[in-house]
Amino acid sequence: MCVAIPSKVVEIEGAMATVELGGNRSTARIDLIDDVKVGDYVLVHAGFAISTVDEEYAKETLALLSEVGML
């Protein structure tokens, strides 16, 4: 099963963003979506940010994923 995970954008350099999830940082390409800013939450799938989401949705989704043991 493939799941897109909400992550917070903490740094942007060109078409790459550093995203944070649970204190861990990784990189994701952001050129598939428009107007991504530091502080935004994005859905990351296979190293690509595929959509922006609001903070409430991101936190609810992360809580559910944690509850079922996926995080």
PyMOL Python script that loads the backbone (N, CA, C, O; Angstrom):
from pymol import cmd

cmd.read_pdbstr("""\
ATOM      1  N   MET A   1       0.842  -1.176   0.000  1.00  0.00           N
ATOM      2  CA  MET A   1       0.000   0.000   0.000  1.00  0.00           C
ATOM      3  C   MET A   1       0.887   1.239   0.000  1.00  0.00           C
ATOM      4  O   MET A   1       1.901   1.295   0.696  1.00  0.00           O
ATOM      5  N   CYS A   2       0.497   2.210  -0.777  1.00  0.00           N
ATOM      6  CA  CYS A   2       1.229   3.475  -0.838  1.00  0.00           C
ATOM      7  C   CYS A   2       0.425   4.551  -0.117  1.00  0.00           C
ATOM      8  O   CYS A   2      -0.789   4.663  -0.294  1.00  0.00           O
ATOM      9  N   VAL A   3       1.112   5.327   0.685  1.00  0.00           N
ATOM     10  CA  VAL A   3       0.456   6.375   1.460  1.00  0.00           C
ATOM     11  C   VAL A   3       1.252   7.663   1.313  1.00  0.00           C
ATOM     12  O   VAL A   3       2.478   7.658   1.421  1.00  0.00           O
ATOM     13  N   ALA A   4       0.555   8.762   1.067  1.00  0.00           N
ATOM     14  CA  ALA A   4       1.203  10.073   1.068  1.00  0.00           C
ATOM     15  C   ALA A   4       1.145  10.594   2.501  1.00  0.00           C
ATOM     16  O   ALA A   4       0.088  10.593   3.131  1.00  0.00           O
ATOM     17  N   ILE A   5       2.287  11.036   3.004  1.00  0.00           N
ATOM     18  CA  ILE A   5       2.409  11.429   4.403  1.00  0.00           C
ATOM     19  C   ILE A   5       2.503  12.954   4.526  1.00  0.00           C
ATOM     20  O   ILE A   5       3.320  13.573   3.843  1.00  0.00           O
ATOM     21  N   PRO A   6       1.684  13.567   5.382  1.00  0.00           N
ATOM     22  CA  PRO A   6       1.810  15.011   5.604  1.00  0.00           C
ATOM     23  C   PRO A   6       3.139  15.333   6.294  1.00  0.00           C
ATOM     24  O   PRO A   6       3.509  14.702   7.284  1.00  0.00           O
ATOM     25  N   SER A   7       3.832  16.309   5.760  1.00  0.00           N
ATOM     26  CA  SER A   7       5.109  16.744   6.319  1.00  0.00           C
ATOM     27  C   SER A   7       5.177  18.260   6.252  1.00  0.00           C
ATOM     28  O   SER A   7       4.581  18.879   5.370  1.00  0.00           O
ATOM     29  N   LYS A   8       5.911  18.860   7.195  1.00  0.00           N
ATOM     30  CA  LYS A   8       6.029  20.322   7.256  1.00  0.00           C
ATOM     31  C   LYS A   8       7.271  20.773   6.506  1.00  0.00           C
ATOM     32  O   LYS A   8       8.358  20.231   6.706  1.00  0.00           O
ATOM     33  N   VAL A   9       7.107  21.764   5.647  1.00  0.00           N
ATOM     34  CA  VAL A   9       8.227  22.330   4.895  1.00  0.00           C
ATOM     35  C   VAL A   9       9.026  23.238   5.835  1.00  0.00           C
ATOM     36  O   VAL A   9       8.484  24.182   6.409  1.00  0.00           O
ATOM     37  N   VAL A  10      10.319  22.943   5.983  1.00  0.00           N
ATOM     38  CA  VAL A  10      11.155  23.750   6.872  1.00  0.00           C
ATOM     39  C   VAL A  10      12.219  24.543   6.118  1.00  0.00           C
ATOM     40  O   VAL A  10      12.815  25.467   6.672  1.00  0.00           O
ATOM     41  N   GLU A  11      12.458  24.187   4.861  1.00  0.00           N
ATOM     42  CA  GLU A  11      13.451  24.911   4.057  1.00  0.00           C
ATOM     43  C   GLU A  11      13.170  24.631   2.587  1.00  0.00           C
ATOM     44  O   GLU A  11      12.758  23.530   2.220  1.00  0.00           O
ATOM     45  N   ILE A  12      13.399  25.640   1.752  1.00  0.00           N
ATOM     46  CA  ILE A  12      13.221  25.482   0.309  1.00  0.00           C
ATOM     47  C   ILE A  12      14.470  25.971  -0.397  1.00  0.00           C
ATOM     48  O   ILE A  12      14.994  27.043  -0.096  1.00  0.00           O
ATOM     49  N   GLU A  13      14.938  25.167  -1.342  1.00  0.00           N
ATOM     50  CA  GLU A  13      16.062  25.561  -2.185  1.00  0.00           C
ATOM     51  C   GLU A  13      15.755  25.089  -3.602  1.00  0.00           C
ATOM     52  O   GLU A  13      15.879  23.907  -3.921  1.00  0.00           O
ATOM     53  N   GLY A  14      15.350  26.042  -4.447  1.00  0.00           N
ATOM     54  CA  GLY A  14      14.977  25.698  -5.813  1.00  0.00           C
ATOM     55  C   GLY A  14      13.732  24.831  -5.827  1.00  0.00           C
ATOM     56  O   GLY A  14      12.707  25.189  -5.246  1.00  0.00           O
ATOM     57  N   ALA A  15      13.828  23.676  -6.501  1.00  0.00           N
ATOM     58  CA  ALA A  15      12.698  22.758  -6.606  1.00  0.00           C
ATOM     59  C   ALA A  15      12.706  21.698  -5.507  1.00  0.00           C
ATOM     60  O   ALA A  15      11.926  20.747  -5.551  1.00  0.00           O
ATOM     61  N   MET A  16      13.585  21.865  -4.525  1.00  0.00           N
ATOM     62  CA  MET A  16      13.679  20.895  -3.428  1.00  0.00           C
ATOM     63  C   MET A  16      13.299  21.556  -2.104  1.00  0.00           C
ATOM     64  O   MET A  16      13.618  22.717  -1.852  1.00  0.00           O
ATOM     65  N   ALA A  17      12.620  20.795  -1.283  1.00  0.00           N
ATOM     66  CA  ALA A  17      12.267  21.269   0.054  1.00  0.00           C
ATOM     67  C   ALA A  17      12.788  20.279   1.085  1.00  0.00           C
ATOM     68  O   ALA A  17      12.796  19.070   0.857  1.00  0.00           O
ATOM     69  N   THR A  18      13.216  20.804   2.207  1.00  0.00           N
ATOM     70  CA  THR A  18      13.483  19.965   3.361  1.00  0.00           C
ATOM     71  C   THR A  18      12.184  19.910   4.135  1.00  0.00           C
ATOM     72  O   THR A  18      11.617  20.943   4.491  1.00  0.00           O
ATOM     73  N   VAL A  19      11.708  18.689   4.396  1.00  0.00           N
ATOM     74  CA  VAL A  19      10.452  18.507   5.110  1.00  0.00           C
ATOM     75  C   VAL A  19      10.721  17.755   6.402  1.00  0.00           C
ATOM     76  O   VAL A  19      11.681  16.992   6.510  1.00  0.00           O
ATOM     77  N   GLU A  20       9.856  17.988   7.378  1.00  0.00           N
ATOM     78  CA  GLU A  20      10.045  17.376   8.693  1.00  0.00           C
ATOM     79  C   GLU A  20       8.815  16.573   9.075  1.00  0.00           C
ATOM     80  O   GLU A  20       7.678  17.006   8.884  1.00  0.00           O
ATOM     81  N   LEU A  21       9.073  15.393   9.619  1.00  0.00           N
ATOM     82  CA  LEU A  21       8.022  14.518  10.099  1.00  0.00           C
ATOM     83  C   LEU A  21       8.509  13.855  11.375  1.00  0.00           C
ATOM     84  O   LEU A  21       9.443  13.054  11.341  1.00  0.00           O
ATOM     85  N   GLY A  22       7.898  14.173  12.480  1.00  0.00           N
ATOM     86  CA  GLY A  22       8.269  13.564  13.748  1.00  0.00           C
ATOM     87  C   GLY A  22       9.703  13.802  14.159  1.00  0.00           C
ATOM     88  O   GLY A  22      10.332  12.932  14.763  1.00  0.00           O
ATOM     89  N   GLY A  23      10.226  14.971  13.839  1.00  0.00           N
ATOM     90  CA  GLY A  23      11.604  15.300  14.206  1.00  0.00           C
ATOM     91  C   GLY A  23      12.646  14.824  13.201  1.00  0.00           C
ATOM     92  O   GLY A  23      13.822  15.165  13.322  1.00  0.00           O
ATOM     93  N   ASN A  24      12.228  14.043  12.216  1.00  0.00           N
ATOM     94  CA  ASN A  24      13.139  13.572  11.165  1.00  0.00           C
ATOM     95  C   ASN A  24      12.980  14.437   9.928  1.00  0.00           C
ATOM     96  O   ASN A  24      11.872  14.828   9.562  1.00  0.00           O
ATOM     97  N   ARG A  25      14.095  14.727   9.298  1.00  0.00           N
ATOM     98  CA  ARG A  25      14.062  15.562   8.095  1.00  0.00           C
ATOM     99  C   ARG A  25      14.459  14.749   6.878  1.00  0.00           C
ATOM    100  O   ARG A  25      15.310  13.862   6.942  1.00  0.00           O
ATOM    101  N   SER A  26      13.814  15.080   5.761  1.00  0.00           N
ATOM    102  CA  SER A  26      14.152  14.477   4.482  1.00  0.00           C
ATOM    103  C   SER A  26      13.893  15.524   3.400  1.00  0.00           C
ATOM    104  O   SER A  26      13.466  16.640   3.698  1.00  0.00           O
ATOM    105  N   THR A  27      14.150  15.165   2.169  1.00  0.00           N
ATOM    106  CA  THR A  27      13.923  16.108   1.078  1.00  0.00           C
ATOM    107  C   THR A  27      12.784  15.617   0.198  1.00  0.00           C
ATOM    108  O   THR A  27      12.512  14.420   0.104  1.00  0.00           O
ATOM    109  N   ALA A  28      12.129  16.572  -0.439  1.00  0.00           N
ATOM    110  CA  ALA A  28      11.044  16.269  -1.368  1.00  0.00           C
ATOM    111  C   ALA A  28      11.059  17.296  -2.482  1.00  0.00           C
ATOM    112  O   ALA A  28      11.311  18.479  -2.254  1.00  0.00           O
ATOM    113  N   ARG A  29      10.786  16.831  -3.684  1.00  0.00           N
ATOM    114  CA  ARG A  29      10.649  17.760  -4.810  1.00  0.00           C
ATOM    115  C   ARG A  29       9.314  18.490  -4.659  1.00  0.00           C
ATOM    116  O   ARG A  29       8.309  17.887  -4.282  1.00  0.00           O
ATOM    117  N   ILE A  30       9.312  19.783  -4.954  1.00  0.00           N
ATOM    118  CA  ILE A  30       8.091  20.573  -4.804  1.00  0.00           C
ATOM    119  C   ILE A  30       7.627  21.188  -6.125  1.00  0.00           C
ATOM    120  O   ILE A  30       6.727  22.028  -6.136  1.00  0.00           O
ATOM    121  N   ASP A  31       8.233  20.776  -7.229  1.00  0.00           N
ATOM    122  CA  ASP A  31       7.885  21.416  -8.498  1.00  0.00           C
ATOM    123  C   ASP A  31       6.565  20.927  -9.103  1.00  0.00           C
ATOM    124  O   ASP A  31       6.166  21.417 -10.159  1.00  0.00           O
ATOM    125  N   LEU A  32       5.886  19.983  -8.468  1.00  0.00           N
ATOM    126  CA  LEU A  32       4.588  19.535  -8.965  1.00  0.00           C
ATOM    127  C   LEU A  32       3.434  20.396  -8.449  1.00  0.00           C
ATOM    128  O   LEU A  32       2.316  20.300  -8.955  1.00  0.00           O
ATOM    129  N   ILE A  33       3.700  21.235  -7.445  1.00  0.00           N
ATOM    130  CA  ILE A  33       2.651  22.095  -6.892  1.00  0.00           C
ATOM    131  C   ILE A  33       3.137  23.541  -6.849  1.00  0.00           C
ATOM    132  O   ILE A  33       4.338  23.808  -6.798  1.00  0.00           O
ATOM    133  N   ASP A  34       2.190  24.457  -6.871  1.00  0.00           N
ATOM    134  CA  ASP A  34       2.505  25.886  -6.898  1.00  0.00           C
ATOM    135  C   ASP A  34       2.495  26.501  -5.503  1.00  0.00           C
ATOM    136  O   ASP A  34       1.801  26.035  -4.599  1.00  0.00           O
ATOM    137  N   ASP A  35       3.275  27.549  -5.358  1.00  0.00           N
ATOM    138  CA  ASP A  35       3.237  28.429  -4.189  1.00  0.00           C
ATOM    139  C   ASP A  35       3.481  27.734  -2.854  1.00  0.00           C
ATOM    140  O   ASP A  35       2.778  28.005  -1.881  1.00  0.00           O
ATOM    141  N   VAL A  36       4.458  26.851  -2.796  1.00  0.00           N
ATOM    142  CA  VAL A  36       4.821  26.213  -1.531  1.00  0.00           C
ATOM    143  C   VAL A  36       5.728  27.160  -0.769  1.00  0.00           C
ATOM    144  O   VAL A  36       6.669  27.722  -1.331  1.00  0.00           O
ATOM    145  N   LYS A  37       5.436  27.338   0.538  1.00  0.00           N
ATOM    146  CA  LYS A  37       6.227  28.225   1.381  1.00  0.00           C
ATOM    147  C   LYS A  37       6.702  27.466   2.609  1.00  0.00           C
ATOM    148  O   LYS A  37       6.104  26.465   3.005  1.00  0.00           O
ATOM    149  N   VAL A  38       7.780  27.950   3.208  1.00  0.00           N
ATOM    150  CA  VAL A  38       8.244  27.403   4.476  1.00  0.00           C
ATOM    151  C   VAL A  38       7.105  27.531   5.483  1.00  0.00           C
ATOM    152  O   VAL A  38       6.477  28.585   5.587  1.00  0.00           O
ATOM    153  N   GLY A  39       6.844  26.469   6.213  1.00  0.00           N
ATOM    154  CA  GLY A  39       5.751  26.437   7.174  1.00  0.00           C
ATOM    155  C   GLY A  39       4.515  25.722   6.670  1.00  0.00           C
ATOM    156  O   GLY A  39       3.657  25.326   7.459  1.00  0.00           O
ATOM    157  N   ASP A  40       4.416  25.551   5.337  1.00  0.00           N
ATOM    158  CA  ASP A  40       3.286  24.820   4.767  1.00  0.00           C
ATOM    159  C   ASP A  40       3.409  23.332   5.077  1.00  0.00           C
ATOM    160  O   ASP A  40       4.505  22.816   5.298  1.00  0.00           O
ATOM    161  N   TYR A  41       2.272  22.660   5.090  1.00  0.00           N
ATOM    162  CA  TYR A  41       2.249  21.200   5.156  1.00  0.00           C
ATOM    163  C   TYR A  41       1.959  20.675   3.758  1.00  0.00           C
ATOM    164  O   TYR A  41       1.089  21.193   3.059  1.00  0.00           O
ATOM    165  N   VAL A  42       2.689  19.652   3.360  1.00  0.00           N
ATOM    166  CA  VAL A  42       2.509  19.048   2.052  1.00  0.00           C
ATOM    167  C   VAL A  42       2.357  17.542   2.217  1.00  0.00           C
ATOM    168  O   VAL A  42       2.875  16.958   3.169  1.00  0.00           O
ATOM    169  N   LEU A  43       1.643  16.920   1.286  1.00  0.00           N
ATOM    170  CA  LEU A  43       1.573  15.467   1.245  1.00  0.00           C
ATOM    171  C   LEU A  43       2.757  14.984   0.416  1.00  0.00           C
ATOM    172  O   LEU A  43       2.919  15.388  -0.735  1.00  0.00           O
ATOM    173  N   VAL A  44       3.583  14.120   1.000  1.00  0.00           N
ATOM    174  CA  VAL A  44       4.781  13.623   0.324  1.00  0.00           C
ATOM    175  C   VAL A  44       4.582  12.151  -0.017  1.00  0.00           C
ATOM    176  O   VAL A  44       4.264  11.332   0.845  1.00  0.00           O
ATOM    177  N   HIS A  45       4.775  11.838  -1.290  1.00  0.00           N
ATOM    178  CA  HIS A  45       4.685  10.461  -1.773  1.00  0.00           C
ATOM    179  C   HIS A  45       5.878  10.186  -2.673  1.00  0.00           C
ATOM    180  O   HIS A  45       6.078  10.869  -3.677  1.00  0.00           O
ATOM    181  N   ALA A  46       6.663   9.194  -2.315  1.00  0.00           N
ATOM    182  CA  ALA A  46       7.809   8.762  -3.119  1.00  0.00           C
ATOM    183  C   ALA A  46       8.764   9.914  -3.427  1.00  0.00           C
ATOM    184  O   ALA A  46       9.318   9.994  -4.523  1.00  0.00           O
ATOM    185  N   GLY A  47       8.954  10.811  -2.444  1.00  0.00           N
ATOM    186  CA  GLY A  47       9.909  11.896  -2.608  1.00  0.00           C
ATOM    187  C   GLY A  47       9.379  13.123  -3.323  1.00  0.00           C
ATOM    188  O   GLY A  47      10.134  14.054  -3.600  1.00  0.00           O
ATOM    189  N   PHE A  48       8.083  13.135  -3.625  1.00  0.00           N
ATOM    190  CA  PHE A  48       7.466  14.279  -4.293  1.00  0.00           C
ATOM    191  C   PHE A  48       6.345  14.839  -3.435  1.00  0.00           C
ATOM    192  O   PHE A  48       5.509  14.090  -2.929  1.00  0.00           O
ATOM    193  N   ALA A  49       6.328  16.155  -3.271  1.00  0.00           N
ATOM    194  CA  ALA A  49       5.191  16.821  -2.637  1.00  0.00           C
ATOM    195  C   ALA A  49       4.095  16.885  -3.695  1.00  0.00           C
ATOM    196  O   ALA A  49       4.293  17.462  -4.764  1.00  0.00           O
ATOM    197  N   ILE A  50       2.943  16.294  -3.397  1.00  0.00           N
ATOM    198  CA  ILE A  50       1.895  16.198  -4.415  1.00  0.00           C
ATOM    199  C   ILE A  50       0.708  17.121  -4.150  1.00  0.00           C
ATOM    200  O   ILE A  50      -0.150  17.298  -5.015  1.00  0.00           O
ATOM    201  N   SER A  51       0.662  17.710  -2.955  1.00  0.00           N
ATOM    202  CA  SER A  51      -0.439  18.607  -2.617  1.00  0.00           C
ATOM    203  C   SER A  51      -0.104  19.345  -1.327  1.00  0.00           C
ATOM    204  O   SER A  51       0.653  18.845  -0.495  1.00  0.00           O
ATOM    205  N   THR A  52      -0.666  20.524  -1.167  1.00  0.00           N
ATOM    206  CA  THR A  52      -0.573  21.195   0.133  1.00  0.00           C
ATOM    207  C   THR A  52      -1.841  20.856   0.916  1.00  0.00           C
ATOM    208  O   THR A  52      -2.901  20.625   0.335  1.00  0.00           O
ATOM    209  N   VAL A  53      -1.716  20.831   2.228  1.00  0.00           N
ATOM    210  CA  VAL A  53      -2.864  20.580   3.102  1.00  0.00           C
ATOM    211  C   VAL A  53      -2.785  21.547   4.273  1.00  0.00           C
ATOM    212  O   VAL A  53      -1.713  22.066   4.587  1.00  0.00           O
ATOM    213  N   ASP A  54      -3.925  21.788   4.921  1.00  0.00           N
ATOM    214  CA  ASP A  54      -3.878  22.700   6.058  1.00  0.00           C
ATOM    215  C   ASP A  54      -3.341  21.962   7.288  1.00  0.00           C
ATOM    216  O   ASP A  54      -3.329  20.732   7.342  1.00  0.00           O
ATOM    217  N   GLU A  55      -2.906  22.738   8.258  1.00  0.00           N
ATOM    218  CA  GLU A  55      -2.254  22.185   9.446  1.00  0.00           C
ATOM    219  C   GLU A  55      -3.170  21.240  10.221  1.00  0.00           C
ATOM    220  O   GLU A  55      -2.717  20.206  10.711  1.00  0.00           O
ATOM    221  N   GLU A  56      -4.439  21.581  10.335  1.00  0.00           N
ATOM    222  CA  GLU A  56      -5.376  20.732  11.070  1.00  0.00           C
ATOM    223  C   GLU A  56      -5.494  19.355  10.422  1.00  0.00           C
ATOM    224  O   GLU A  56      -5.444  18.335  11.110  1.00  0.00           O
ATOM    225  N   TYR A  57      -5.649  19.329   9.096  1.00  0.00           N
ATOM    226  CA  TYR A  57      -5.727  18.057   8.370  1.00  0.00           C
ATOM    227  C   TYR A  57      -4.447  17.252   8.567  1.00  0.00           C
ATOM    228  O   TYR A  57      -4.498  16.048   8.818  1.00  0.00           O
ATOM    229  N   ALA A  58      -3.303  17.918   8.455  1.00  0.00           N
ATOM    230  CA  ALA A  58      -2.019  17.235   8.607  1.00  0.00           C
ATOM    231  C   ALA A  58      -1.905  16.598   9.985  1.00  0.00           C
ATOM    232  O   ALA A  58      -1.517  15.435  10.097  1.00  0.00           O
ATOM    233  N   LYS A  59      -2.232  17.331  11.016  1.00  0.00           N
ATOM    234  CA  LYS A  59      -2.108  16.808  12.385  1.00  0.00           C
ATOM    235  C   LYS A  59      -3.097  15.672  12.649  1.00  0.00           C
ATOM    236  O   LYS A  59      -2.748  14.696  13.313  1.00  0.00           O
ATOM    237  N   GLU A  60      -4.321  15.786  12.139  1.00  0.00           N
ATOM    238  CA  GLU A  60      -5.301  14.711  12.303  1.00  0.00           C
ATOM    239  C   GLU A  60      -4.835  13.445  11.591  1.00  0.00           C
ATOM    240  O   GLU A  60      -4.934  12.348  12.141  1.00  0.00           O
ATOM    241  N   THR A  61      -4.332  13.594  10.383  1.00  0.00           N
ATOM    242  CA  THR A  61      -3.863  12.453   9.602  1.00  0.00           C
ATOM    243  C   THR A  61      -2.677  11.786  10.271  1.00  0.00           C
ATOM    244  O   THR A  61      -2.623  10.559  10.354  1.00  0.00           O
ATOM    245  N   LEU A  62      -1.718  12.583  10.753  1.00  0.00           N
ATOM    246  CA  LEU A  62      -0.558  12.026  11.434  1.00  0.00           C
ATOM    247  C   LEU A  62      -0.968  11.283  12.700  1.00  0.00           C
ATOM    248  O   LEU A  62      -0.399  10.238  13.014  1.00  0.00           O
ATOM    249  N   ALA A  63      -1.941  11.807  13.425  1.00  0.00           N
ATOM    250  CA  ALA A  63      -2.417  11.134  14.635  1.00  0.00           C
ATOM    251  C   ALA A  63      -3.048   9.781  14.287  1.00  0.00           C
ATOM    252  O   ALA A  63      -2.811   8.789  14.978  1.00  0.00           O
ATOM    253  N   LEU A  64      -3.843   9.741  13.227  1.00  0.00           N
ATOM    254  CA  LEU A  64      -4.454   8.488  12.811  1.00  0.00           C
ATOM    255  C   LEU A  64      -3.423   7.476  12.343  1.00  0.00           C
ATOM    256  O   LEU A  64      -3.507   6.296  12.687  1.00  0.00           O
ATOM    257  N   LEU A  65      -2.443   7.931  11.556  1.00  0.00           N
ATOM    258  CA  LEU A  65      -1.385   7.029  11.096  1.00  0.00           C
ATOM    259  C   LEU A  65      -0.569   6.480  12.263  1.00  0.00           C
ATOM    260  O   LEU A  65      -0.164   5.317  12.257  1.00  0.00           O
ATOM    261  N   SER A  66      -0.338   7.313  13.246  1.00  0.00           N
ATOM    262  CA  SER A  66       0.377   6.867  14.443  1.00  0.00           C
ATOM    263  C   SER A  66      -0.454   5.838  15.215  1.00  0.00           C
ATOM    264  O   SER A  66       0.072   4.844  15.715  1.00  0.00           O
ATOM    265  N   GLU A  67      -1.740   6.092  15.300  1.00  0.00           N
ATOM    266  CA  GLU A  67      -2.637   5.201  16.036  1.00  0.00           C
ATOM    267  C   GLU A  67      -2.676   3.781  15.448  1.00  0.00           C
ATOM    268  O   GLU A  67      -2.800   2.800  16.181  1.00  0.00           O
ATOM    269  N   VAL A  68      -2.569   3.690  14.127  1.00  0.00           N
ATOM    270  CA  VAL A  68      -2.608   2.365  13.489  1.00  0.00           C
ATOM    271  C   VAL A  68      -1.216   1.787  13.270  1.00  0.00           C
ATOM    272  O   VAL A  68      -1.060   0.748  12.628  1.00  0.00           O
ATOM    273  N   GLY A  69      -0.207   2.468  13.807  1.00  0.00           N
ATOM    274  CA  GLY A  69       1.151   1.941  13.768  1.00  0.00           C
ATOM    275  C   GLY A  69       1.918   2.163  12.486  1.00  0.00           C
ATOM    276  O   GLY A  69       2.902   1.469  12.230  1.00  0.00           O
ATOM    277  N   MET A  70       1.490   3.117  11.669  1.00  0.00           N
ATOM    278  CA  MET A  70       2.192   3.385  10.413  1.00  0.00           C
ATOM    279  C   MET A  70       3.295   4.418  10.560  1.00  0.00           C
ATOM    280  O   MET A  70       4.046   4.648   9.612  1.00  0.00           O
ATOM    281  N   LEU A  71       3.414   5.049  11.726  1.00  0.00           N
ATOM    282  CA  LEU A  71       4.484   6.018  11.953  1.00  0.00           C
ATOM    283  C   LEU A  71       5.326   5.575  13.119  1.00  0.00           C
ATOM    284  O   LEU A  71       6.287   6.254  13.480  1.00  0.00           O
TER     285      LEU A  71
END
""", "prot")
cmd.dss("prot")
cmd.show_as("cartoon", "prot")
cmd.util.cbc("prot")
cmd.orient("prot")
